[in-house]
Amino acid sequence: VGGGPAGLSAAISAKEAGVDDIIVIEKLDILSGNGKFDMNFFDLINSQAQKEAGIEIGAEEFIEMKENTTDSDARVAAWAEENMKLDEWFRSMGIELNYAYGTTNHMREEDEYAGEHIQDHLEKKVQELAIDVRTGTKGLDLIMEDGKATGVSVENKDGTYIIKADAVIIATGGFASNKDLLAKYAPGAESLGTSNQIGTTGDFVDVFEKNDMQLGNMDRLNVFAFTIRKTRDLTGGADDFLLVNKEGNRFVTEKGRGLEFGHLIAEQTGGSAYYIYDQAGHDSVYRLQKHAALGYHEKADTLEELAEKLGIDAVNLTQSVQTYNDAIQNGKEDPFRGENVFERPFAEEGPYYGVEVVSAVHMTLGGVVADENGQVLNNANEPVEGLYAAGEVTDVSGAFNAAILFGRISGQKAGEYVLAQ
């Protein structure tokens, strides 16, 4: 249930395990999930690109990186083991993430994001395997018999019907687009928008609750600090930038993050802020280069011209930049960051860039609890027979990587379960 990266990975994996009769349902009219929504990088270890770049990160290092997460030791161990094999699996489907940077980050190429490339090839593989995909079909409820999942009730434009199944995998995403659920589980988050796709409405949260299935970390969120107000694209990442309000004044440390930071931006005139950077900032990260080239960001030769294009106060913007530069150049304490400033002043000459931004709930990090096999647990901490879950619908701490990896694990384990019947 769900046609994003987790659901498609699960379907492919179950098919590879030997299951012939697989149905994928997706409530939207297209497949996608959050995979195509400006997902710029993907976390991998033991990849071909890392080896070529001289980056050595194995399972043990990955486990150490996850030691402070909320995931169980068994789940992290399974995550690490499968992660060691993921790049090879990707490449078998034509998914080639050839640019490795940082510790685990990968892109398709240095100037091409990972998300759309991955999702396109997952969809292509599902088609090659002749898996039955039904878009415009929403999962409504689980069919439970004697504590075992035996199917789902669904709805499409022609009405409702029941799909009987030997195993069910739920991969419906989180609830970042459902303000009622945000208000219930993460009060205050409902006042922000979301950068996630419109299908993340937490459709199965009530289903899990009524069937006595365990929910975890429902108050945990990933609030992305800067999203373009007009397009909802994730933006930012410059090595240096300033954040100002419509009056052209700074009002908070640019290092801020989280829900409180998002509320501070929302409290400014017009409910937004403006992300300002220079040419060096533009050149420091591909995301800004892409957005500037697409015309999402304004570009100007002077700060005064940039202020006019953005509709903000030019005098105050210029003064904000001068005050910031003075703090760096003369060893003064910055009024908003104290001594926690970036290493360089703003350029004295343009071009300069800027964009109107808001903070947004990018994803929810809580959901139904699943074990290392992707099997859903009930409130007695027991596996629910025949029921698996993967992706943002679960309480796993990871994002894109975890969705695909545990999609693959749940597909394998569900396949083994079905074939053993």
C-alpha positions in Angstrom: 0.0 0.0 0.0 1.8 3.1 -1.3 3.7 3.8 -4.5 6.7 5.8 -3.3 10.3 4.6 -2.9 9.5 2.3 0.1 6.5 0.6 -1.5 8.1 0.1 -4.9 11.3 -1.3 -3.3 9.2 -3.7 -1.3 7.3 -4.9 -4.4 10.5 -5.4 -6.4 12.1 -7.2 -3.5 9.1 -9.5 -2.9 9.1 -10.4 -6.7 12.8 -11.1 -6.5 12.1 -13.4 -3.5 9.8 -15.5 -5.7 6.3 -14.1 -5.1 4.4 -13.9 -8.4 1.1 -12.2 -7.4 1.9 -8.7 -6.2 -0.4 -5.7 -6.2 0.8 -2.1 -5.5 -1.9 0.4 -4.8 -1.3 4.2 -4.8 -4.0 6.7 -3.9 -2.6 9.4 -6.1 -2.9 9.2 -9.9 0.9 8.9 -10.2 3.6 7.0 -8.5 6.2 9.1 -6.6 5.9 9.4 -2.8 8.5 11.9 -1.6 11.1 10.5 -3.9 10.9 13.2 -6.6 10.5 16.1 -4.3 13.8 17.8 -4.5 15.6 14.9 -2.8 19.1 16.0 -3.6 21.2 13.3 -2.0 21.0 9.7 -0.9 23.0 8.1 1.9 25.0 5.0 1.0 27.9 3.0 2.4 30.3 0.7 0.6 29.4 2.2 -2.7 31.4 2.2 -5.9 31.5 6.0 -5.9 32.9 6.0 -2.3 35.6 3.5 -3.2 36.7 5.6 -6.2 36.7 8.7 -4.0 38.8 7.0 -1.2 35.9 7.2 1.3 35.8 4.1 3.5 32.7 3.6 5.6 31.6 0.1 6.5 28.9 -1.5 8.6 30.7 -0.9 11.9 31.1 2.8 11.2 27.5 3.1 10.1 26.3 1.5 13.4 28.4 4.0 15.3 26.8 6.8 13.3 23.3 5.5 14.5 24.2 4.9 18.1 22.1 7.9 19.3 19.0 7.2 17.3 15.7 5.8 18.6 16.1 2.6 16.6 16.7 -0.7 18.3 20.1 -2.3 18.1 18.7 -5.2 16.0 17.1 -2.7 13.5 20.3 -0.7 13.2 22.3 -4.0 12.6 19.9 -5.0 9.9 20.1 -1.5 8.4 23.9 -1.6 8.3 24.0 -5.1 6.8 21.6 -4.3 4.0 23.2 -0.9 3.4 26.4 -2.7 2.5 24.6 -4.3 -0.4 22.4 -1.5 -1.5 24.6 0.2 -4.1 25.0 -3.2 -5.9 21.2 -3.7 -5.9 20.8 -0.1 -7.2 23.2 -0.6 -10.1 21.5 -3.9 -11.1 18.5 -1.7 -11.9 20.5 1.0 -13.6 20.5 3.4 -10.6 24.0 4.9 -10.6 24.9 7.4 -7.9 28.3 8.3 -9.1 29.1 11.4 -7.0 30.0 10.7 -3.3 30.7 13.6 -0.9 30.9 14.2 2.8 30.5 11.0 4.7 27.6 9.0 3.2 26.0 11.6 0.8 25.6 10.6 -2.9 24.1 12.3 -5.9 23.5 11.0 -9.4 26.3 13.2 -10.6 27.9 16.4 -9.2 25.2 18.4 -11.0 22.3 16.0 -10.8 20.1 15.1 -7.8 19.5 11.5 -6.7 15.8 11.5 -6.0 14.2 11.6 -9.4 16.8 9.2 -10.9 16.1 6.6 -8.2 12.3 6.9 -8.4 12.3 6.7 -12.2 14.3 3.5 -12.2 12.2 1.9 -9.5 9.1 2.6 -11.5 10.8 1.2 -14.6 11.8 -2.0 -12.7 8.2 -2.5 -11.4 7.0 -2.2 -15.0 9.6 -4.7 -16.3 8.6 -7.2 -13.6 4.9 -6.9 -14.7 3.8 -6.0 -11.2 0.1 -5.0 -10.9 0.1 -1.3 -10.1 -3.2 0.4 -9.4 -3.0 4.2 -9.1 -6.0 6.3 -8.0 -6.6 3.5 -5.5 -6.6 4.4 -1.8 -6.1 2.0 1.0 -8.9 2.4 3.6 -8.5 -0.3 6.2 -6.7 -3.5 7.1 -8.6 -6.8 7.0 -7.6 -8.6 10.2 -8.6 -12.2 11.0 -7.6 -13.8 14.3 -4.8 -11.2 14.7 -3.4 -11.8 11.2 -3.4 -9.3 8.3 -5.3 -10.9 5.4 -5.9 -8.0 3.1 -7.0 -4.4 2.7 -10.1 -2.6 1.8 -9.6 0.0 -0.9 -11.4 2.7 -2.8 -11.1 4.0 -6.4 -13.4 6.1 -8.6 -15.7 3.2 -9.2 -16.2 2.4 -5.5 -14.8 0.2 -2.7 -13.6 -3.3 -2.8 -11.4 -5.8 -0.8 -8.1 -7.2 -1.9 -7.3 -10.4 -0.1 -3.6 -11.1 0.5 -1.3 -13.5 2.2 0.8 -10.5 3.4 0.4 -6.8 3.5 3.1 -4.1 3.4 2.1 -0.6 4.4 4.2 2.2 2.9 1.8 5.1 2.8 4.2 7.8 4.1 3.9 10.1 7.1 1.4 12.7 8.1 3.2 16.0 7.3 0.2 17.1 5.2 -2.4 16.4 7.8 -2.8 19.4 10.1 -5.2 17.6 12.5 -2.7 14.8 13.1 0.2 17.3 13.5 -1.9 19.2 16.1 -2.6 15.9 17.9 0.9 14.5 18.0 3.2 17.5 17.5 1.3 20.6 18.7 2.5 23.8 17.0 3.6 22.0 13.8 0.2 22.4 12.3 0.9 26.2 11.9 3.7 25.5 9.4 3.3 24.3 5.9 5.0 21.2 4.5 7.6 20.6 1.8 6.4 17.0 1.6 4.1 15.6 -1.1 0.3 16.0 -0.8 -0.2 12.3 -0.1 1.4 12.3 3.3 -1.9 12.5 5.2 -1.3 9.6 7.7 -4.1 7.5 6.3 -3.3 4.4 8.4 -2.6 6.0 11.7 -6.2 5.5 13.0 -6.1 2.0 11.5 -3.0 1.1 13.5 -4.5 2.6 16.7 -7.8 0.7 16.5 -6.0 -2.6 15.8 -3.8 -2.2 18.9 -0.6 -1.7 17.0 2.3 0.2 18.5 3.0 3.8 17.5 6.3 5.4 18.4 8.0 8.9 18.3 4.8 10.5 17.0 6.0 13.9 18.2 9.3 13.8 16.2 9.6 15.9 13.1 12.1 17.0 10.5 11.4 20.8 10.1 13.4 22.1 7.1 14.7 25.5 7.9 14.4 27.1 4.4 11.9 26.2 1.7 11.0 28.5 -1.2 7.6 30.0 -0.4 6.3 29.9 -3.9 7.5 26.4 -5.0 7.9 24.5 -1.7 11.4 23.4 -2.8 14.0 22.8 -0.2 16.7 25.5 -0.5 19.7 26.9 1.3 23.1 25.4 2.1 25.3 28.3 1.3 28.6 28.6 3.1 27.5 32.0 4.2 24.2 33.8 4.0 22.0 36.3 5.9 18.4 35.9 6.9 16.3 39.1 7.0 12.6 40.1 7.2 10.6 42.2 4.9 12.0 45.3 6.7 15.5 44.2 5.7 16.5 43.5 9.2 18.0 40.4 10.7 15.9 39.0 13.5 17.4 35.6 14.5 20.6 33.6 14.3 21.0 32.0 10.9 22.1 28.9 12.6 18.7 28.3 14.0 16.6 25.2 13.2 13.5 23.3 14.3 9.9 24.2 15.1 10.7 27.3 17.3 12.9 28.7 14.5 10.1 28.1 12.0 7.6 30.0 14.2 10.0 33.0 14.5 10.1 33.2 10.7 6.3 32.9 10.5 5.9 35.8 13.0 7.7 38.2 10.7 5.8 40.6 8.4 4.1 38.6 5.7 4.9 35.3 7.5 8.2 34.8 5.8 11.9 35.7 5.6 14.5 36.3 2.9 17.5 34.2 2.3 20.4 36.5 1.0 23.7 35.3 -0.3 26.6 36.4 -2.6 28.4 34.8 -5.5 30.7 32.7 -3.3 27.6 31.4 -1.5 26.0 30.6 -4.8 29.1 28.7 -6.0 29.4 26.7 -2.7 26.4 24.4 -3.2 24.7 22.9 -6.2 21.2 23.4 -4.8 21.5 27.2 -5.0 23.0 27.0 -8.4 20.1 25.0 -9.6 17.4 27.2 -8.1 19.1 30.4 -9.4 19.3 28.9 -12.9 15.6 28.0 -12.7 14.7 31.5 -11.8 13.4 30.5 -8.3 15.9 33.0 -6.7 16.3 36.6 -7.7 19.7 37.9 -8.9 21.0 41.4 -8.9 24.2 43.4 -9.3 23.7 45.4 -6.1 22.0 44.9 -2.7 19.7 47.8 -3.5 18.6 46.2 -6.8 18.1 42.8 -5.0 16.0 44.5 -2.3 13.8 46.0 -5.0 13.3 42.7 -6.7 12.4 41.0 -3.4 10.2 43.8 -2.2 12.1 44.5 1.0 13.7 47.6 2.5 16.9 48.4 0.7 18.5 50.7 3.3 18.1 48.3 6.1 19.3 45.3 4.0 22.5 47.2 3.1 22.9 48.1 6.8 22.4 44.5 7.9 25.2 43.4 5.6 27.5 46.1 6.7 26.9 45.4 10.4 27.6 41.7 9.8 30.8 42.4 7.8 32.0 44.8 10.5 31.6 42.1 13.2 33.7 39.7 11.2 36.4 42.1 9.9 36.9 43.9 13.2 36.5 41.0 15.7 33.2 42.3 17.1 30.5 40.1 18.6 27.7 39.6 16.0 24.3 40.7 17.5 22.6 37.5 16.5 25.3 34.8 16.4 27.7 36.1 19.1 31.0 34.6 18.2 29.3 31.8 16.2 29.7 33.5 12.8 30.7 32.2 9.4 34.3 32.6 8.4 34.1 35.2 5.7 32.3 38.6 5.2 29.8 39.2 2.4 31.3 40.2 -0.9 31.6 44.0 -1.4 30.5 43.7 -5.0 27.7 41.7 -6.6 26.1 39.7 -7.9 23.9 39.0 -5.0 21.0 36.5 -4.7 17.9 36.2 -2.6 14.6 34.3 -2.2 11.6 34.4 0.0 11.5 31.5 2.4 9.5 29.8 5.2 10.3 26.8 7.4 8.2 23.7 6.7 7.6 20.3 8.1 9.6 18.2 5.7 8.7 14.8 7.2 7.3 13.2 10.3 9.6 10.8 12.1 7.1 8.8 14.1 4.7 6.1 13.1 3.9 2.4 13.5 6.7 0.5 15.1 8.3 -2.3 13.0 11.1 -4.7 13.9 14.3 -5.4 12.1 12.4 -7.5 9.5 10.0 -4.7 8.8 7.2 -6.6 10.7 4.7 -4.4 12.5 4.6 -4.8 16.3 1.5 -4.6 18.5 1.2 -2.9 21.8 2.4 -6.1 23.5 5.6 -5.8 21.4 4.7 -8.9 19.4 5.0 -9.1 15.6 1.6 -8.9 13.8 1.4 -11.9 11.5 1.3 -11.0 7.8 1.8 -7.3 8.3 4.9 -5.3 7.4 5.7 -1.6 7.1 8.4 0.6 5.6 9.2 4.2 5.0 7.9 7.3 6.7 4.8 5.5 7.9 7.1 3.8 10.5 9.1 5.3 13.4 12.5 4.7 11.8 14.9 7.6 12.3 16.2 7.7 8.7 14.7 9.2 5.6 15.2 8.3 1.9 17.8 5.6 2.5 15.7 4.0 5.3 12.6 4.0 3.2 14.2 2.1 0.4 16.3 -0.2 2.5 13.5 -1.3 4.9 11.2 -1.4 1.9 13.6 -4.0 0.5 13.9 -5.9 3.8 10.1 -5.9 4.3 9.6 -7.2 0.7 12.1 -10.0 1.3 10.7 -11.0 4.6 7.1 -10.8 3.5 8.0 -12.9 0.4 9.7 -15.5 2.6 6.6 -15.6 4.8 4.2 -16.0 1.9 6.2 -18.8 0.2 6.4 -20.7 3.5 2.6 -20.9 3.8 
